[in-house]
Amino acid sequence: MAILITGGTGFLGTYLANYLVDDKGCENEVVVFDRTDEFRWPWRTEGRVISVIGDVLRIDDVAAVVEKYDVDQIVHLAAAVGAPDPDRVIPFLQLECMATANVFEVARTHGVQRVVVGSSIAAYGRQDVDELVETIPPTPDHLYGACKLWAEHLASHYTTELGVDSIVLRLGSIFGLGRSTRGSYGSGLIGVPRDFRSSVEQAVAGGPLLKPFLDPVVDFCYAYDAALAVWCALTVDSPPHRLFNVAAERRRVSEFVSYAQTLIPEARVEETEKAGALHRVMNTDRIRAELGFTPQYTMESGLDDYVARARAALTER
């Protein structure tokens, strides 16, 4: 049996593959499925995962890898995070919507036991609330959030009407190596944003460390904790709900930047208005109670690992 990760060489896919084979010692084969087999950087998965080149937009490609490796669980992470460039709306919609449909249809026709879908806090839209809970009616205010909400509805349809067991994870603001350089931002569908979280690895390479003018309390979740959330979703038996927020720790933006400064003292700090989305915080009572999700990284320990990996990656390039 095998676990298939779509978008497996992207930002979260890379962290997840490493987490499954290294931290969890996953007995099932881990199959990384993407349009490239690029698996550089100091990960410890080389030779321990199966890398398959394919296109999630071609349903035959998805079916072939599921059949060949006897896939019984799929983690669907293939996506382009953010707003599409004006002339790339149609391919953006194809990736966000039809790719998800292909995954679910193959899961249905091939008896896949569970599909875990990576959704986003963007499905909520700009809610004027103290914290975001799963029971709040989503009101996405841009195309990416609308596509994620559509994917959530599709998952619900395939689960309630067609018998495909699925769990949806609304991922918050995840930080880690490759946030702005791997996967979706390399797709050509969207522009690479200036983001204070991903500026950490750019600062390691000699660029500026971005500091937003605003200093709200936001969620920080290191990518390994996002991988842990996926693991919880893959291994739970039958939770009462199928939609969960994923977040770890609430801290001020200034704390993140200040601690990054201590790790990269040579970096120049650039204060800026455009430094990435600052989302409202998400309530995580449901995922902690029903999936047993307990984050392992603080903001500081996540940054420690992030910077260490960024330095090692810079050395290897």
C-alpha positions as CSV (number, residue, x, y, z in Angstrom):
1,M,0.0,0.0,0.0
2,A,1.2,3.6,-0.6
3,I,0.5,7.2,0.2
4,L,0.4,9.5,-2.8
5,I,1.3,13.2,-2.4
6,T,0.2,15.4,-5.3
7,G,2.3,18.5,-5.6
8,G,4.9,16.4,-3.8
9,T,8.0,18.5,-4.7
10,G,6.4,21.7,-3.7
11,F,6.7,23.6,-0.4
12,L,4.4,21.5,1.9
13,G,4.8,18.3,-0.2
14,T,8.5,18.3,0.5
15,Y,8.1,18.8,4.2
16,L,5.4,16.1,4.3
17,A,7.4,13.5,2.4
18,N,10.3,14.1,4.7
19,Y,8.1,13.9,7.8
20,L,6.5,10.6,6.7
21,V,9.7,8.7,6.0
22,D,11.9,10.3,8.7
23,D,9.9,11.3,11.7
24,K,7.1,8.7,11.4
25,G,9.0,5.9,9.8
26,C,6.0,5.3,7.7
27,E,5.7,1.7,6.6
28,N,3.7,2.4,3.5
29,E,5.5,3.6,0.4
30,V,5.5,7.3,-0.1
31,V,5.0,8.4,-3.7
32,V,5.8,12.0,-4.6
33,F,3.8,13.0,-7.7
34,D,4.6,16.2,-9.5
35,R,5.5,17.7,-12.9
36,T,9.2,17.6,-11.9
37,D,11.3,15.2,-10.0
38,E,13.4,18.0,-8.6
39,F,14.2,16.9,-5.0
40,R,17.2,19.0,-4.0
41,W,18.0,20.7,-0.7
42,P,19.1,19.0,2.5
43,W,16.2,16.7,2.9
44,R,16.7,13.1,4.1
45,T,14.3,11.5,1.8
46,E,16.5,10.8,-1.2
47,G,16.2,7.1,-2.0
48,R,13.4,6.7,0.5
49,V,10.5,8.1,-1.5
50,I,9.3,7.2,-5.0
51,S,9.3,10.1,-7.3
52,V,6.9,10.0,-10.3
53,I,6.7,12.7,-12.9
54,G,3.1,13.4,-14.0
55,D,0.4,16.0,-14.4
56,V,-2.5,16.0,-12.0
57,L,-4.6,17.7,-14.8
58,R,-4.3,14.4,-16.8
59,I,-6.6,11.9,-15.1
60,D,-4.9,9.0,-16.8
61,D,-1.6,10.1,-15.1
62,V,-3.2,10.1,-11.7
63,A,-4.9,6.7,-12.3
64,A,-1.7,5.1,-13.6
65,V,0.3,6.0,-10.4
66,V,-2.5,4.9,-8.1
67,E,-2.7,1.5,-9.9
68,K,1.1,1.0,-10.2
69,Y,1.8,1.6,-6.5
70,D,-1.5,0.3,-5.0
71,V,-2.2,3.7,-3.5
72,D,-4.7,3.6,-0.7
73,Q,-4.3,7.2,0.6
74,I,-3.9,10.5,-1.3
75,V,-2.8,13.8,0.1
76,H,-3.8,16.5,-2.5
77,L,-1.5,19.5,-2.2
78,A,-1.1,20.5,-5.9
79,A,-2.2,24.1,-6.1
80,A,-1.1,27.6,-6.9
81,V,-1.4,29.8,-3.8
82,G,-2.6,33.3,-4.4
83,A,-4.3,35.4,-7.1
84,P,-3.6,34.3,-10.8
85,D,-2.0,36.7,-13.2
86,P,-4.7,38.2,-15.5
87,D,-3.8,36.1,-18.5
88,R,-3.5,32.9,-16.5
89,V,-7.0,32.6,-15.0
90,I,-8.1,29.6,-17.0
91,P,-5.0,27.4,-16.3
92,F,-5.3,28.6,-12.7
93,L,-8.9,27.4,-12.5
94,Q,-7.9,24.1,-14.2
95,L,-5.3,23.4,-11.5
96,E,-7.4,24.5,-8.6
97,C,-10.6,22.8,-9.6
98,M,-10.2,20.1,-12.3
99,A,-7.1,18.7,-10.7
100,T,-9.1,18.2,-7.5
101,A,-11.9,16.6,-9.4
102,N,-9.4,14.2,-11.1
103,V,-8.0,13.2,-7.7
104,F,-11.4,12.4,-6.3
105,E,-12.7,10.6,-9.4
106,V,-9.6,8.4,-9.4
107,A,-10.1,7.8,-5.7
108,R,-13.7,6.7,-6.3
109,T,-12.9,4.4,-9.2
110,H,-9.9,2.8,-7.6
111,G,-11.1,2.3,-4.1
112,V,-8.7,4.7,-2.4
113,Q,-9.4,4.6,1.4
114,R,-8.9,8.3,2.2
115,V,-8.2,11.6,0.5
116,V,-6.8,14.5,2.5
117,V,-7.3,17.9,0.8
118,G,-5.2,20.9,1.5
119,S,-7.6,23.9,1.7
120,S,-6.9,27.3,3.0
121,I,-7.8,30.0,5.5
122,A,-8.6,32.0,2.3
123,A,-11.9,30.2,2.1
124,Y,-13.2,32.2,5.0
125,G,-12.7,35.6,3.4
126,R,-12.4,38.8,5.4
127,Q,-14.5,37.9,8.4
128,D,-14.9,40.5,11.1
129,V,-14.6,38.1,14.1
130,D,-12.2,37.5,16.9
131,E,-11.2,34.1,15.6
132,L,-12.1,31.9,12.7
133,V,-14.1,28.7,13.6
134,E,-15.2,26.0,11.2
135,T,-18.9,26.8,11.8
136,I,-18.6,30.4,10.4
137,P,-20.2,30.5,6.9
138,P,-17.3,31.1,4.5
139,T,-17.3,34.2,2.3
140,P,-14.2,34.1,0.1
141,D,-13.4,37.5,-1.4
142,H,-11.0,36.4,-4.2
143,L,-10.6,33.6,-6.7
144,Y,-8.1,31.5,-4.8
145,G,-10.4,31.4,-1.7
146,A,-13.4,30.6,-3.9
147,C,-11.6,27.7,-5.6
148,K,-10.7,26.3,-2.2
149,L,-14.3,26.5,-1.0
150,W,-15.3,24.8,-4.2
151,A,-12.8,22.0,-3.5
152,E,-14.3,21.7,0.0
153,H,-17.8,21.3,-1.5
154,L,-16.5,18.7,-3.9
155,A,-14.9,16.7,-1.1
156,S,-18.2,16.8,0.8
157,H,-20.0,15.6,-2.3
158,Y,-17.7,12.7,-2.9
159,T,-17.8,11.7,0.7
160,T,-21.5,12.0,1.4
161,E,-22.8,10.9,-2.0
162,L,-20.1,8.7,-3.5
163,G,-18.5,7.1,-0.5
164,V,-14.9,8.5,-0.8
165,D,-13.6,9.1,2.7
166,S,-12.1,12.6,2.8
167,I,-10.8,15.1,5.3
168,V,-10.2,18.8,4.5
169,L,-7.6,20.8,6.2
170,R,-7.9,24.6,6.2
171,L,-4.2,25.6,6.4
172,G,-3.3,28.9,7.9
173,S,-0.1,30.9,7.5
174,I,2.6,28.2,7.2
175,F,6.3,29.1,7.2
176,G,9.3,27.1,6.2
177,L,11.9,26.5,3.5
178,G,10.6,26.9,0.0
179,R,7.4,28.9,0.8
180,S,8.1,31.3,-2.1
181,T,10.5,29.4,-4.3
182,R,9.0,25.9,-4.7
183,G,5.8,24.6,-6.0
184,S,3.0,27.0,-6.7
185,Y,5.1,30.1,-7.0
186,G,7.2,28.3,-9.6
187,S,4.1,27.4,-11.6
188,G,4.1,30.6,-13.7
189,L,0.4,31.1,-12.8
190,I,0.9,33.7,-10.1
191,G,3.5,36.3,-9.2
192,V,5.9,35.7,-6.4
193,P,4.7,37.9,-3.5
194,R,6.9,39.8,-1.0
195,D,6.2,38.0,2.2
196,F,7.9,38.5,5.6
197,R,7.8,34.7,6.3
198,S,9.6,33.6,3.2
199,S,12.0,36.6,3.4
200,V,13.8,34.6,6.0
201,E,15.5,32.3,3.5
202,Q,16.1,35.3,1.2
203,A,17.8,37.0,4.1
204,V,20.0,34.0,4.6
205,A,21.1,34.4,0.9
206,G,21.9,38.1,1.3
207,G,18.5,39.7,0.7
208,P,16.4,41.9,3.0
209,L,14.4,40.6,6.0
210,L,11.0,42.1,5.5
211,K,9.2,43.7,8.5
212,P,5.5,44.7,8.0
213,F,4.4,48.1,9.3
214,L,1.5,46.5,11.0
215,D,2.0,44.3,14.1
216,P,-1.1,42.2,14.8
217,V,-1.3,38.9,16.6
218,V,-1.4,36.2,13.9
219,D,-1.0,32.4,13.7
220,F,2.4,30.9,13.1
221,C,2.6,27.3,12.0
222,Y,5.9,25.7,11.0
223,A,5.6,23.4,8.0
224,Y,6.5,20.3,10.0
225,D,3.5,20.9,12.2
226,A,1.4,21.2,9.0
227,A,2.8,17.8,8.0
228,L,1.8,16.5,11.5
229,A,-1.7,17.7,10.9
230,V,-1.8,15.7,7.6
231,W,-0.5,12.7,9.4
232,C,-3.3,13.0,12.0
233,A,-5.8,13.3,9.2
234,L,-4.4,10.2,7.5
235,T,-4.5,8.0,10.6
236,V,-7.6,9.0,12.5
237,D,-10.4,6.4,12.2
238,S,-13.7,8.2,11.9
239,P,-13.8,11.7,13.3
240,P,-17.2,13.4,13.8
241,H,-16.3,16.2,11.4
242,R,-14.4,16.4,8.1
243,L,-13.2,20.0,8.0
244,F,-10.5,21.3,10.3
245,N,-8.5,24.5,10.8
246,V,-4.7,24.0,11.0
247,A,-2.7,26.5,13.1
248,A,-0.2,26.3,15.9
249,E,0.8,29.4,17.9
250,R,-0.5,33.0,18.1
251,R,2.3,35.6,18.2
252,R,2.9,39.1,17.1
253,V,4.5,39.7,13.7
254,S,7.2,41.7,15.3
255,E,8.3,38.7,17.5
256,F,8.7,36.6,14.4
257,V,10.9,39.3,12.7
258,S,12.9,40.0,15.8
259,Y,13.8,36.4,16.4
260,A,14.7,35.9,12.8
261,Q,17.1,38.9,13.2
262,T,18.9,37.2,16.1
263,L,19.4,34.1,13.8
264,I,20.5,36.2,10.8
265,P,22.2,39.2,12.4
266,E,23.9,40.1,9.1
267,A,20.5,40.7,7.4
268,R,19.2,44.1,6.5
269,V,15.7,44.7,7.8
270,E,13.3,46.4,5.4
271,E,10.1,47.9,6.7
272,T,7.3,47.6,4.2
273,E,3.6,47.8,3.8
274,K,3.4,44.9,1.3
275,A,4.8,42.0,3.2
276,G,2.3,39.2,2.9
277,A,-1.2,38.5,4.1
278,L,-1.9,39.0,7.8
279,H,-4.8,36.7,8.5
280,R,-7.1,36.6,11.5
281,V,-6.4,33.8,13.9
282,M,-8.0,30.4,13.6
283,N,-9.6,28.4,16.4
284,T,-8.1,24.9,16.5
285,D,-10.2,23.2,19.2
286,R,-11.7,20.8,16.7
287,I,-8.5,19.4,15.2
288,R,-6.9,19.1,18.7
289,A,-9.9,17.2,20.1
290,E,-10.9,15.0,17.1
291,L,-7.5,14.4,15.4
292,G,-5.3,14.6,18.4
293,F,-3.2,17.4,16.8
294,T,-0.6,18.8,19.2
295,P,1.9,21.2,17.5
296,Q,5.5,20.3,18.2
297,Y,7.2,23.5,17.2
298,T,7.1,27.0,18.7
299,M,7.6,30.0,16.5
300,E,11.3,30.1,17.7
301,S,12.0,26.4,17.2
302,G,10.4,26.5,13.8
303,L,12.6,29.4,12.9
304,D,15.7,27.7,14.2
305,D,15.0,24.7,11.9
306,Y,14.0,26.9,9.0
307,V,17.2,29.0,9.1
308,A,19.4,26.0,9.6
309,R,17.8,24.3,6.5
310,A,18.1,27.6,4.5
311,R,21.8,27.8,5.3
312,A,22.4,24.2,4.4
313,A,20.5,24.6,1.1
314,L,22.5,27.7,0.2
315,T,25.7,25.7,0.7
316,E,24.5,22.9,-1.5
317,R,23.5,25.1,-4.4
